[in-house]
Amino acid sequence: MLYNRNALHRLENQRATARSAIIHVMKSTRKPPASTLAKAPAKAAIRRAVASSTAIETGQTISRIERSLRASDGKFRNLKLAR
């Protein structure tokens, strides 16, 4: 009978330890508050990324492509980029 009590006691301790470990993992995997999330990139950063990518593909200079992108900014002002 003593053996069964010891085994039962050990099992209860293991369950309590596992439960506390699960709770610890759940607390540590929460999402950070919205204020610490990354900000959306600025239009200038997007323009620079598009220009550098296009420059690699076409062989033109980044500054030339950036100028043409800036010049055409007002062209399609009513269209929005997908998010």
PyMOL Python script that loads the backbone (N, CA, C, O; Angstrom):
from pymol import cmd

cmd.read_pdbstr("""\
ATOM      1  N   MET A   1       0.819  -1.191   0.000  1.00  0.00           N
ATOM      2  CA  MET A   1       0.000   0.000   0.000  1.00  0.00           C
ATOM      3  C   MET A   1       0.864   1.256   0.000  1.00  0.00           C
ATOM      4  O   MET A   1       0.536   2.240  -0.664  1.00  0.00           O
ATOM      5  N   LEU A   2       1.959   1.221   0.740  1.00  0.00           N
ATOM      6  CA  LEU A   2       2.875   2.354   0.804  1.00  0.00           C
ATOM      7  C   LEU A   2       3.463   2.646  -0.581  1.00  0.00           C
ATOM      8  O   LEU A   2       3.656   3.801  -0.961  1.00  0.00           O
ATOM      9  N   TYR A   3       3.740   1.574  -1.321  1.00  0.00           N
ATOM     10  CA  TYR A   3       4.287   1.730  -2.661  1.00  0.00           C
ATOM     11  C   TYR A   3       3.307   2.498  -3.544  1.00  0.00           C
ATOM     12  O   TYR A   3       3.723   3.375  -4.302  1.00  0.00           O
ATOM     13  N   ASN A   4       2.045   2.194  -3.464  1.00  0.00           N
ATOM     14  CA  ASN A   4       1.029   2.871  -4.278  1.00  0.00           C
ATOM     15  C   ASN A   4       0.912   4.344  -3.911  1.00  0.00           C
ATOM     16  O   ASN A   4       0.710   5.186  -4.787  1.00  0.00           O
ATOM     17  N   ARG A   5       1.040   4.668  -2.611  1.00  0.00           N
ATOM     18  CA  ARG A   5       0.965   6.074  -2.196  1.00  0.00           C
ATOM     19  C   ARG A   5       2.155   6.866  -2.734  1.00  0.00           C
ATOM     20  O   ARG A   5       2.005   7.992  -3.209  1.00  0.00           O
ATOM     21  N   ASN A   6       3.340   6.258  -2.652  1.00  0.00           N
ATOM     22  CA  ASN A   6       4.535   6.935  -3.177  1.00  0.00           C
ATOM     23  C   ASN A   6       4.431   7.145  -4.686  1.00  0.00           C
ATOM     24  O   ASN A   6       4.777   8.205  -5.207  1.00  0.00           O
ATOM     25  N   ALA A   7       3.956   6.133  -5.362  1.00  0.00           N
ATOM     26  CA  ALA A   7       3.799   6.257  -6.814  1.00  0.00           C
ATOM     27  C   ALA A   7       2.772   7.336  -7.147  1.00  0.00           C
ATOM     28  O   ALA A   7       2.972   8.131  -8.066  1.00  0.00           O
ATOM     29  N   LEU A   8       1.692   7.358  -6.410  1.00  0.00           N
ATOM     30  CA  LEU A   8       0.658   8.363  -6.628  1.00  0.00           C
ATOM     31  C   LEU A   8       1.195   9.766  -6.349  1.00  0.00           C
ATOM     32  O   LEU A   8       0.899  10.704  -7.090  1.00  0.00           O
ATOM     33  N   HIS A   9       1.978   9.909  -5.292  1.00  0.00           N
ATOM     34  CA  HIS A   9       2.568  11.194  -4.938  1.00  0.00           C
ATOM     35  C   HIS A   9       3.525  11.662  -6.040  1.00  0.00           C
ATOM     36  O   HIS A   9       3.518  12.834  -6.416  1.00  0.00           O
ATOM     37  N   ARG A  10       4.350  10.738  -6.556  1.00  0.00           N
ATOM     38  CA  ARG A  10       5.273  11.071  -7.634  1.00  0.00           C
ATOM     39  C   ARG A  10       4.511  11.506  -8.889  1.00  0.00           C
ATOM     40  O   ARG A  10       4.893  12.469  -9.554  1.00  0.00           O
ATOM     41  N   LEU A  11       3.453  10.801  -9.197  1.00  0.00           N
ATOM     42  CA  LEU A  11       2.646  11.131 -10.362  1.00  0.00           C
ATOM     43  C   LEU A  11       2.010  12.514 -10.222  1.00  0.00           C
ATOM     44  O   LEU A  11       1.972  13.271 -11.192  1.00  0.00           O
ATOM     45  N   GLU A  12       1.524  12.847  -9.064  1.00  0.00           N
ATOM     46  CA  GLU A  12       0.938  14.165  -8.825  1.00  0.00           C
ATOM     47  C   GLU A  12       1.982  15.260  -8.984  1.00  0.00           C
ATOM     48  O   GLU A  12       1.697  16.320  -9.541  1.00  0.00           O
ATOM     49  N   ASN A  13       3.200  15.003  -8.490  1.00  0.00           N
ATOM     50  CA  ASN A  13       4.282  15.986  -8.638  1.00  0.00           C
ATOM     51  C   ASN A  13       4.649  16.185 -10.105  1.00  0.00           C
ATOM     52  O   ASN A  13       4.907  17.309 -10.535  1.00  0.00           O
ATOM     53  N   GLN A  14       4.673  15.095 -10.873  1.00  0.00           N
ATOM     54  CA  GLN A  14       5.000  15.199 -12.290  1.00  0.00           C
ATOM     55  C   GLN A  14       3.933  16.000 -13.038  1.00  0.00           C
ATOM     56  O   GLN A  14       4.245  16.817 -13.904  1.00  0.00           O
ATOM     57  N   ARG A  15       2.678  15.754 -12.691  1.00  0.00           N
ATOM     58  CA  ARG A  15       1.590  16.495 -13.341  1.00  0.00           C
ATOM     59  C   ARG A  15       1.673  17.980 -13.013  1.00  0.00           C
ATOM     60  O   ARG A  15       1.455  18.822 -13.884  1.00  0.00           O
ATOM     61  N   ALA A  16       1.984  18.303 -11.771  1.00  0.00           N
ATOM     62  CA  ALA A  16       2.090  19.711 -11.363  1.00  0.00           C
ATOM     63  C   ALA A  16       3.255  20.387 -12.082  1.00  0.00           C
ATOM     64  O   ALA A  16       3.144  21.534 -12.514  1.00  0.00           O
ATOM     65  N   THR A  17       4.363  19.673 -12.206  1.00  0.00           N
ATOM     66  CA  THR A  17       5.525  20.223 -12.903  1.00  0.00           C
ATOM     67  C   THR A  17       5.207  20.444 -14.375  1.00  0.00           C
ATOM     68  O   THR A  17       5.550  21.485 -14.935  1.00  0.00           O
ATOM     69  N   ALA A  18       4.562  19.485 -14.999  1.00  0.00           N
ATOM     70  CA  ALA A  18       4.198  19.617 -16.414  1.00  0.00           C
ATOM     71  C   ALA A  18       3.225  20.774 -16.607  1.00  0.00           C
ATOM     72  O   ALA A  18       3.357  21.536 -17.565  1.00  0.00           O
ATOM     73  N   ARG A  19       2.265  20.914 -15.724  1.00  0.00           N
ATOM     74  CA  ARG A  19       1.288  21.997 -15.817  1.00  0.00           C
ATOM     75  C   ARG A  19       1.985  23.353 -15.709  1.00  0.00           C
ATOM     76  O   ARG A  19       1.682  24.268 -16.474  1.00  0.00           O
ATOM     77  N   SER A  20       2.914  23.484 -14.767  1.00  0.00           N
ATOM     78  CA  SER A  20       3.610  24.774 -14.620  1.00  0.00           C
ATOM     79  C   SER A  20       4.508  25.055 -15.822  1.00  0.00           C
ATOM     80  O   SER A  20       4.684  26.214 -16.198  1.00  0.00           O
ATOM     81  N   ALA A  21       5.079  24.015 -16.432  1.00  0.00           N
ATOM     82  CA  ALA A  21       5.907  24.206 -17.626  1.00  0.00           C
ATOM     83  C   ALA A  21       5.050  24.685 -18.798  1.00  0.00           C
ATOM     84  O   ALA A  21       5.466  25.556 -19.562  1.00  0.00           O
ATOM     85  N   ILE A  22       3.869  24.120 -18.934  1.00  0.00           N
ATOM     86  CA  ILE A  22       2.971  24.523 -20.013  1.00  0.00           C
ATOM     87  C   ILE A  22       2.546  25.982 -19.823  1.00  0.00           C
ATOM     88  O   ILE A  22       2.512  26.751 -20.784  1.00  0.00           O
ATOM     89  N   ILE A  23       2.231  26.349 -18.621  1.00  0.00           N
ATOM     90  CA  ILE A  23       1.826  27.733 -18.337  1.00  0.00           C
ATOM     91  C   ILE A  23       2.972  28.689 -18.641  1.00  0.00           C
ATOM     92  O   ILE A  23       2.751  29.769 -19.190  1.00  0.00           O
ATOM     93  N   HIS A  24       4.194  28.300 -18.288  1.00  0.00           N
ATOM     94  CA  HIS A  24       5.364  29.136 -18.559  1.00  0.00           C
ATOM     95  C   HIS A  24       5.533  29.346 -20.063  1.00  0.00           C
ATOM     96  O   HIS A  24       5.801  30.465 -20.503  1.00  0.00           O
ATOM     97  N   VAL A  25       5.380  28.289 -20.852  1.00  0.00           N
ATOM     98  CA  VAL A  25       5.520  28.403 -22.306  1.00  0.00           C
ATOM     99  C   VAL A  25       4.420  29.288 -22.873  1.00  0.00           C
ATOM    100  O   VAL A  25       4.675  30.113 -23.750  1.00  0.00           O
ATOM    101  N   MET A  26       3.212  29.123 -22.383  1.00  0.00           N
ATOM    102  CA  MET A  26       2.095  29.935 -22.878  1.00  0.00           C
ATOM    103  C   MET A  26       2.331  31.411 -22.586  1.00  0.00           C
ATOM    104  O   MET A  26       2.021  32.256 -23.426  1.00  0.00           O
ATOM    105  N   LYS A  27       2.867  31.737 -21.425  1.00  0.00           N
ATOM    106  CA  LYS A  27       3.117  33.132 -21.081  1.00  0.00           C
ATOM    107  C   LYS A  27       4.248  33.715 -21.917  1.00  0.00           C
ATOM    108  O   LYS A  27       4.205  34.889 -22.285  1.00  0.00           O
ATOM    109  N   SER A  28       5.258  32.908 -22.221  1.00  0.00           N
ATOM    110  CA  SER A  28       6.424  33.428 -22.931  1.00  0.00           C
ATOM    111  C   SER A  28       6.201  33.527 -24.432  1.00  0.00           C
ATOM    112  O   SER A  28       7.021  34.137 -25.119  1.00  0.00           O
ATOM    113  N   THR A  29       5.128  32.953 -24.973  1.00  0.00           N
ATOM    114  CA  THR A  29       4.897  33.014 -26.414  1.00  0.00           C
ATOM    115  C   THR A  29       3.815  34.012 -26.797  1.00  0.00           C
ATOM    116  O   THR A  29       3.286  33.943 -27.906  1.00  0.00           O
ATOM    117  N   ARG A  30       3.482  34.914 -25.928  1.00  0.00           N
ATOM    118  CA  ARG A  30       2.493  35.944 -26.259  1.00  0.00           C
ATOM    119  C   ARG A  30       3.063  36.915 -27.261  1.00  0.00           C
ATOM    120  O   ARG A  30       4.272  37.143 -27.303  1.00  0.00           O
ATOM    121  N   LYS A  31       2.183  37.493 -28.076  1.00  0.00           N
ATOM    122  CA  LYS A  31       2.617  38.493 -29.055  1.00  0.00           C
ATOM    123  C   LYS A  31       2.990  39.784 -28.336  1.00  0.00           C
ATOM    124  O   LYS A  31       2.386  40.126 -27.320  1.00  0.00           O
ATOM    125  N   PRO A  32       3.977  40.498 -28.857  1.00  0.00           N
ATOM    126  CA  PRO A  32       4.329  41.787 -28.248  1.00  0.00           C
ATOM    127  C   PRO A  32       3.219  42.800 -28.502  1.00  0.00           C
ATOM    128  O   PRO A  32       2.438  42.639 -29.440  1.00  0.00           O
ATOM    129  N   PRO A  33       3.142  43.827 -27.687  1.00  0.00           N
ATOM    130  CA  PRO A  33       2.122  44.856 -27.911  1.00  0.00           C
ATOM    131  C   PRO A  33       2.342  45.539 -29.259  1.00  0.00           C
ATOM    132  O   PRO A  33       3.455  45.550 -29.786  1.00  0.00           O
ATOM    133  N   ALA A  34       1.293  46.096 -29.800  1.00  0.00           N
ATOM    134  CA  ALA A  34       1.340  46.699 -31.134  1.00  0.00           C
ATOM    135  C   ALA A  34       2.363  47.828 -31.217  1.00  0.00           C
ATOM    136  O   ALA A  34       2.897  48.097 -32.293  1.00  0.00           O
ATOM    137  N   SER A  35       2.638  48.479 -30.117  1.00  0.00           N
ATOM    138  CA  SER A  35       3.577  49.597 -30.148  1.00  0.00           C
ATOM    139  C   SER A  35       5.007  49.149 -30.428  1.00  0.00           C
ATOM    140  O   SER A  35       5.824  49.964 -30.856  1.00  0.00           O
ATOM    141  N   THR A  36       5.334  47.874 -30.199  1.00  0.00           N
ATOM    142  CA  THR A  36       6.697  47.402 -30.441  1.00  0.00           C
ATOM    143  C   THR A  36       6.852  46.730 -31.793  1.00  0.00           C
ATOM    144  O   THR A  36       7.961  46.342 -32.160  1.00  0.00           O
ATOM    145  N   LEU A  37       5.764  46.584 -32.546  1.00  0.00           N
ATOM    146  CA  LEU A  37       5.854  45.973 -33.859  1.00  0.00           C
ATOM    147  C   LEU A  37       6.493  46.941 -34.845  1.00  0.00           C
ATOM    148  O   LEU A  37       6.477  48.154 -34.636  1.00  0.00           O
ATOM    149  N   ALA A  38       7.051  46.403 -35.910  1.00  0.00           N
ATOM    150  CA  ALA A  38       7.748  47.223 -36.898  1.00  0.00           C
ATOM    151  C   ALA A  38       6.768  48.155 -37.613  1.00  0.00           C
ATOM    152  O   ALA A  38       5.607  47.814 -37.835  1.00  0.00           O
ATOM    153  N   LYS A  39       7.264  49.322 -37.961  1.00  0.00           N
ATOM    154  CA  LYS A  39       6.451  50.292 -38.682  1.00  0.00           C
ATOM    155  C   LYS A  39       6.446  49.945 -40.172  1.00  0.00           C
ATOM    156  O   LYS A  39       7.344  49.264 -40.667  1.00  0.00           O
ATOM    157  N   ALA A  40       5.435  50.416 -40.863  1.00  0.00           N
ATOM    158  CA  ALA A  40       5.363  50.221 -42.308  1.00  0.00           C
ATOM    159  C   ALA A  40       6.488  51.021 -42.967  1.00  0.00           C
ATOM    160  O   ALA A  40       6.828  52.106 -42.496  1.00  0.00           O
ATOM    161  N   PRO A  41       7.064  50.502 -44.041  1.00  0.00           N
ATOM    162  CA  PRO A  41       8.160  51.234 -44.693  1.00  0.00           C
ATOM    163  C   PRO A  41       7.651  52.514 -45.344  1.00  0.00           C
ATOM    164  O   PRO A  41       6.505  52.595 -45.787  1.00  0.00           O
ATOM    165  N   ALA A  42       8.519  53.498 -45.391  1.00  0.00           N
ATOM    166  CA  ALA A  42       8.174  54.782 -46.011  1.00  0.00           C
ATOM    167  C   ALA A  42       8.126  54.613 -47.525  1.00  0.00           C
ATOM    168  O   ALA A  42       8.712  53.681 -48.076  1.00  0.00           O
ATOM    169  N   LYS A  43       7.424  55.523 -48.188  1.00  0.00           N
ATOM    170  CA  LYS A  43       7.338  55.463 -49.646  1.00  0.00           C
ATOM    171  C   LYS A  43       8.721  55.545 -50.288  1.00  0.00           C
ATOM    172  O   LYS A  43       8.991  54.888 -51.293  1.00  0.00           O
ATOM    173  N   ALA A  44       9.589  56.358 -49.696  1.00  0.00           N
ATOM    174  CA  ALA A  44      10.941  56.507 -50.242  1.00  0.00           C
ATOM    175  C   ALA A  44      11.710  55.188 -50.161  1.00  0.00           C
ATOM    176  O   ALA A  44      12.473  54.856 -51.068  1.00  0.00           O
ATOM    177  N   ALA A  45      11.509  54.434 -49.076  1.00  0.00           N
ATOM    178  CA  ALA A  45      12.183  53.145 -48.924  1.00  0.00           C
ATOM    179  C   ALA A  45      11.648  52.135 -49.940  1.00  0.00           C
ATOM    180  O   ALA A  45      12.409  51.351 -50.507  1.00  0.00           O
ATOM    181  N   ILE A  46      10.349  52.161 -50.160  1.00  0.00           N
ATOM    182  CA  ILE A  46       9.760  51.265 -51.162  1.00  0.00           C
ATOM    183  C   ILE A  46      10.273  51.623 -52.554  1.00  0.00           C
ATOM    184  O   ILE A  46      10.634  50.751 -53.344  1.00  0.00           O
ATOM    185  N   ARG A  47      10.297  52.924 -52.836  1.00  0.00           N
ATOM    186  CA  ARG A  47      10.782  53.385 -54.133  1.00  0.00           C
ATOM    187  C   ARG A  47      12.233  52.953 -54.345  1.00  0.00           C
ATOM    188  O   ARG A  47      12.598  52.518 -55.437  1.00  0.00           O
ATOM    189  N   ARG A  48      13.056  53.073 -53.308  1.00  0.00           N
ATOM    190  CA  ARG A  48      14.467  52.696 -53.401  1.00  0.00           C
ATOM    191  C   ARG A  48      14.612  51.195 -53.642  1.00  0.00           C
ATOM    192  O   ARG A  48      15.451  50.776 -54.439  1.00  0.00           O
ATOM    193  N   ALA A  49      13.801  50.382 -52.959  1.00  0.00           N
ATOM    194  CA  ALA A  49      13.859  48.932 -53.134  1.00  0.00           C
ATOM    195  C   ALA A  49      13.446  48.528 -54.544  1.00  0.00           C
ATOM    196  O   ALA A  49      14.065  47.661 -55.161  1.00  0.00           O
ATOM    197  N   VAL A  50      12.388  49.169 -55.046  1.00  0.00           N
ATOM    198  CA  VAL A  50      11.935  48.867 -56.410  1.00  0.00           C
ATOM    199  C   VAL A  50      12.992  49.295 -57.415  1.00  0.00           C
ATOM    200  O   VAL A  50      13.262  48.587 -58.385  1.00  0.00           O
ATOM    201  N   ALA A  51      13.590  50.461 -57.179  1.00  0.00           N
ATOM    202  CA  ALA A  51      14.611  50.967 -58.101  1.00  0.00           C
ATOM    203  C   ALA A  51      15.837  50.070 -58.120  1.00  0.00           C
ATOM    204  O   ALA A  51      16.380  49.790 -59.188  1.00  0.00           O
ATOM    205  N   SER A  52      16.279  49.616 -56.954  1.00  0.00           N
ATOM    206  CA  SER A  52      17.477  48.770 -56.934  1.00  0.00           C
ATOM    207  C   SER A  52      17.204  47.409 -57.563  1.00  0.00           C
ATOM    208  O   SER A  52      18.061  46.862 -58.257  1.00  0.00           O
ATOM    209  N   SER A  53      16.032  46.868 -57.326  1.00  0.00           N
ATOM    210  CA  SER A  53      15.676  45.587 -57.936  1.00  0.00           C
ATOM    211  C   SER A  53      15.594  45.708 -59.454  1.00  0.00           C
ATOM    212  O   SER A  53      16.090  44.853 -60.187  1.00  0.00           O
ATOM    213  N   THR A  54      14.959  46.786 -59.910  1.00  0.00           N
ATOM    214  CA  THR A  54      14.831  47.014 -61.351  1.00  0.00           C
ATOM    215  C   THR A  54      16.199  47.272 -61.970  1.00  0.00           C
ATOM    216  O   THR A  54      16.465  46.822 -63.084  1.00  0.00           O
ATOM    217  N   ALA A  55      17.061  47.981 -61.272  1.00  0.00           N
ATOM    218  CA  ALA A  55      18.401  48.273 -61.785  1.00  0.00           C
ATOM    219  C   ALA A  55      19.198  46.993 -61.987  1.00  0.00           C
ATOM    220  O   ALA A  55      19.929  46.859 -62.968  1.00  0.00           O
ATOM    221  N   ILE A  56      19.060  46.071 -61.074  1.00  0.00           N
ATOM    222  CA  ILE A  56      19.770  44.795 -61.205  1.00  0.00           C
ATOM    223  C   ILE A  56      19.274  44.042 -62.439  1.00  0.00           C
ATOM    224  O   ILE A  56      20.066  43.446 -63.169  1.00  0.00           O
ATOM    225  N   GLU A  57      17.970  44.071 -62.665  1.00  0.00           N
ATOM    226  CA  GLU A  57      17.392  43.332 -63.794  1.00  0.00           C
ATOM    227  C   GLU A  57      17.658  44.000 -65.138  1.00  0.00           C
ATOM    228  O   GLU A  57      17.853  43.316 -66.143  1.00  0.00           O
ATOM    229  N   THR A  58      17.669  45.343 -65.163  1.00  0.00           N
ATOM    230  CA  THR A  58      17.777  46.049 -66.444  1.00  0.00           C
ATOM    231  C   THR A  58      19.171  46.582 -66.744  1.00  0.00           C
ATOM    232  O   THR A  58      19.486  46.871 -67.898  1.00  0.00           O
ATOM    233  N   GLY A  59      20.006  46.716 -65.725  1.00  0.00           N
ATOM    234  CA  GLY A  59      21.342  47.258 -65.944  1.00  0.00           C
ATOM    235  C   GLY A  59      21.400  48.777 -65.892  1.00  0.00           C
ATOM    236  O   GLY A  59      22.472  49.351 -66.087  1.00  0.00           O
ATOM    237  N   GLN A  60      20.278  49.444 -65.633  1.00  0.00           N
ATOM    238  CA  GLN A  60      20.270  50.898 -65.518  1.00  0.00           C
ATOM    239  C   GLN A  60      20.749  51.286 -64.117  1.00  0.00           C
ATOM    240  O   GLN A  60      20.880  50.437 -63.235  1.00  0.00           O
ATOM    241  N   THR A  61      21.009  52.588 -63.929  1.00  0.00           N
ATOM    242  CA  THR A  61      21.443  53.050 -62.611  1.00  0.00           C
ATOM    243  C   THR A  61      20.228  53.224 -61.697  1.00  0.00           C
ATOM    244  O   THR A  61      19.118  53.500 -62.151  1.00  0.00           O
ATOM    245  N   ILE A  62      20.471  53.055 -60.411  1.00  0.00           N
ATOM    246  CA  ILE A  62      19.402  53.184 -59.417  1.00  0.00           C
ATOM    247  C   ILE A  62      18.855  54.607 -59.408  1.00  0.00           C
ATOM    248  O   ILE A  62      17.643  54.814 -59.347  1.00  0.00           O
ATOM    249  N   SER A  63      19.756  55.586 -59.468  1.00  0.00           N
ATOM    250  CA  SER A  63      19.311  56.985 -59.405  1.00  0.00           C
ATOM    251  C   SER A  63      18.406  57.336 -60.591  1.00  0.00           C
ATOM    252  O   SER A  63      17.432  58.071 -60.434  1.00  0.00           O
ATOM    253  N   ARG A  64      18.728  56.813 -61.767  1.00  0.00           N
ATOM    254  CA  ARG A  64      17.899  57.098 -62.949  1.00  0.00           C
ATOM    255  C   ARG A  64      16.503  56.499 -62.782  1.00  0.00           C
ATOM    256  O   ARG A  64      15.509  57.150 -63.102  1.00  0.00           O
ATOM    257  N   ILE A  65      16.423  55.283 -62.290  1.00  0.00           N
ATOM    258  CA  ILE A  65      15.121  54.634 -62.105  1.00  0.00           C
ATOM    259  C   ILE A  65      14.337  55.339 -61.002  1.00  0.00           C
ATOM    260  O   ILE A  65      13.123  55.510 -61.109  1.00  0.00           O
ATOM    261  N   GLU A  66      15.041  55.750 -59.934  1.00  0.00           N
ATOM    262  CA  GLU A  66      14.359  56.491 -58.857  1.00  0.00           C
ATOM    263  C   GLU A  66      13.761  57.792 -59.375  1.00  0.00           C
ATOM    264  O   GLU A  66      12.635  58.148 -59.029  1.00  0.00           O
ATOM    265  N   ARG A  67      14.521  58.501 -60.208  1.00  0.00           N
ATOM    266  CA  ARG A  67      14.006  59.748 -60.793  1.00  0.00           C
ATOM    267  C   ARG A  67      12.747  59.483 -61.601  1.00  0.00           C
ATOM    268  O   ARG A  67      11.779  60.238 -61.511  1.00  0.00           O
ATOM    269  N   SER A  68      12.754  58.422 -62.385  1.00  0.00           N
ATOM    270  CA  SER A  68      11.569  58.140 -63.208  1.00  0.00           C
ATOM    271  C   SER A  68      10.388  57.715 -62.333  1.00  0.00           C
ATOM    272  O   SER A  68       9.239  58.010 -62.662  1.00  0.00           O
ATOM    273  N   LEU A  69      10.655  57.035 -61.237  1.00  0.00           N
ATOM    274  CA  LEU A  69       9.574  56.660 -60.313  1.00  0.00           C
ATOM    275  C   LEU A  69       8.995  57.892 -59.622  1.00  0.00           C
ATOM    276  O   LEU A  69       7.779  58.008 -59.469  1.00  0.00           O
ATOM    277  N   ARG A  70       9.864  58.807 -59.207  1.00  0.00           N
ATOM    278  CA  ARG A  70       9.385  60.042 -58.570  1.00  0.00           C
ATOM    279  C   ARG A  70       8.584  60.894 -59.556  1.00  0.00           C
ATOM    280  O   ARG A  70       7.587  61.510 -59.179  1.00  0.00           O
ATOM    281  N   ALA A  71       9.014  60.927 -60.798  1.00  0.00           N
ATOM    282  CA  ALA A  71       8.332  61.728 -61.812  1.00  0.00           C
ATOM    283  C   ALA A  71       6.938  61.180 -62.103  1.00  0.00           C
ATOM    284  O   ALA A  71       6.029  61.935 -62.448  1.00  0.00           O
ATOM    285  N   SER A  72       6.772  59.875 -61.965  1.00  0.00           N
ATOM    286  CA  SER A  72       5.469  59.279 -62.279  1.00  0.00           C
ATOM    287  C   SER A  72       4.599  59.107 -61.037  1.00  0.00           C
ATOM    288  O   SER A  72       3.562  58.446 -61.098  1.00  0.00           O
ATOM    289  N   ASP A  73       5.008  59.691 -59.914  1.00  0.00           N
ATOM    290  CA  ASP A  73       4.226  59.562 -58.675  1.00  0.00           C
ATOM    291  C   ASP A  73       2.803  60.088 -58.837  1.00  0.00           C
ATOM    292  O   ASP A  73       1.857  59.449 -58.377  1.00  0.00           O
ATOM    293  N   GLY A  74       2.638  61.229 -59.475  1.00  0.00           N
ATOM    294  CA  GLY A  74       1.321  61.830 -59.612  1.00  0.00           C
ATOM    295  C   GLY A  74       0.467  61.197 -60.688  1.00  0.00           C
ATOM    296  O   GLY A  74      -0.733  61.457 -60.774  1.00  0.00           O
ATOM    297  N   LYS A  75       1.088  60.367 -61.506  1.00  0.00           N
ATOM    298  CA  LYS A  75       0.401  59.786 -62.639  1.00  0.00           C
ATOM    299  C   LYS A  75      -0.795  58.918 -62.236  1.00  0.00           C
ATOM    300  O   LYS A  75      -1.878  59.042 -62.809  1.00  0.00           O
ATOM    301  N   PHE A  76      -0.596  58.053 -61.262  1.00  0.00           N
ATOM    302  CA  PHE A  76      -1.640  57.130 -60.834  1.00  0.00           C
ATOM    303  C   PHE A  76      -1.981  57.346 -59.364  1.00  0.00           C
ATOM    304  O   PHE A  76      -2.078  56.389 -58.595  1.00  0.00           O
ATOM    305  N   ARG A  77      -2.158  58.576 -58.987  1.00  0.00           N
ATOM    306  CA  ARG A  77      -2.398  58.945 -57.601  1.00  0.00           C
ATOM    307  C   ARG A  77      -3.661  58.278 -57.042  1.00  0.00           C
ATOM    308  O   ARG A  77      -3.729  58.003 -55.844  1.00  0.00           O
ATOM    309  N   ASN A  78      -4.642  58.022 -57.878  1.00  0.00           N
ATOM    310  CA  ASN A  78      -5.902  57.435 -57.401  1.00  0.00           C
ATOM    311  C   ASN A  78      -5.800  55.940 -57.122  1.00  0.00           C
ATOM    312  O   ASN A  78      -6.700  55.379 -56.497  1.00  0.00           O
ATOM    313  N   LEU A  79      -4.733  55.277 -57.565  1.00  0.00           N
ATOM    314  CA  LEU A  79      -4.563  53.834 -57.336  1.00  0.00           C
ATOM    315  C   LEU A  79      -3.810  53.606 -56.028  1.00  0.00           C
ATOM    316  O   LEU A  79      -2.864  54.328 -55.715  1.00  0.00           O
ATOM    317  N   LYS A  80      -4.233  52.605 -55.273  1.00  0.00           N
ATOM    318  CA  LYS A  80      -3.578  52.250 -54.001  1.00  0.00           C
ATOM    319  C   LYS A  80      -2.859  50.937 -54.151  1.00  0.00           C
ATOM    320  O   LYS A  80      -3.310  50.062 -54.889  1.00  0.00           O
ATOM    321  N   LEU A  81      -1.736  50.781 -53.457  1.00  0.00           N
ATOM    322  CA  LEU A  81      -1.001  49.514 -53.459  1.00  0.00           C
ATOM    323  C   LEU A  81      -1.722  48.497 -52.597  1.00  0.00           C
ATOM    324  O   LEU A  81      -2.378  48.852 -51.617  1.00  0.00           O
ATOM    325  N   ALA A  82      -1.598  47.235 -52.964  1.00  0.00           N
ATOM    326  CA  ALA A  82      -2.205  46.160 -52.139  1.00  0.00           C
ATOM    327  C   ALA A  82      -1.470  46.062 -50.819  1.00  0.00           C
ATOM    328  O   ALA A  82      -0.272  46.335 -50.748  1.00  0.00           O
ATOM    329  N   ARG A  83      -2.187  45.670 -49.764  1.00  0.00           N
ATOM    330  CA  ARG A  83      -1.575  45.523 -48.444  1.00  0.00           C
ATOM    331  C   ARG A  83      -1.617  44.107 -47.995  1.00  0.00           C
ATOM    332  O   ARG A  83      -1.146  43.792 -46.902  1.00  0.00           O
TER     333      ARG A  83
END
""", "prot")
cmd.dss("prot")
cmd.show_as("cartoon", "prot")
cmd.util.cbc("prot")
cmd.orient("prot")
